[in-house]
């Protein structure tokens, strides 16, 4: 089930990358988010899933910002 979601996420992100002119890191981020959400969260209660859904995008945004800072200052 998780691998199916990862493959669908990868395909959608790859298509979106080509259509919108994004970089490869968006594909990697989409796959990483899919794997993260797919691991063990289905056994959690609704509140746990909503908490993960609310906290994961800001955490990903912070990581993306840090990667841009690190790339700018080798």
N, C-alpha and C positions, 0 to 999 in steps of 0.2 A: 504494500500500500504506500509506504513512504517512498520507495523507489519510483513508483508510478507518478506520485506527486512531484518528485524531483525532476523527472524527465519532462513532464508537462510544464513545469516552471522554467526549466532550461530552454525548452523550445519557444515558449512565449517570450522569455527575456531576449533570446537570440533574435527572434523576429522583431521585437520592439527596438532592439539595438540597431538593427539595419534600417528600420523605418524612421527612427527618430535621430539617427546619427550619434548614438551614445557610445560610450567606451566599453571595453570588455569587463571592467570592474562591476558594471551593473548586472551582468550575467552571473558573475561569481557571487555577488551579494544576494541575488534572487535565489540561487541554489542553496547558499548558506542559510538564509532565512527559512527556506522550506525544510531543510534538514533539522534546523533548530526547533521549529514548530512541530515537526513530526515526531520528535523524540520524547515520548513519555507524557505529553500533554493531553492525550486522549483519555488517560486514566484519571486526570485531575477533574475536580469539580468545575462547574461553570465559572465561578469566581476566579479560580486559578487560570483558566484559559483566557478570560477577559483581561486579567492582570498581565499575562504574557503578551497578549495582543496589544495592550496599551504601552508596555514598556519596551518591546522589541524595536519598533521603528525609531524612537528617540535614541536608543542605544546604537542602532545602525547609523543614524545621522552623525552622532558624536564620533564614531569610528571612522566614518568617511571624512569628516572634518580633520581628524587627527592624521589620517593618511595623506591628505593634501598638504598639511603643514610639514609633515616629515618629508614628503617628496620635494617640497620647495627648498628645504634646507638639508641637503644630503649630509 
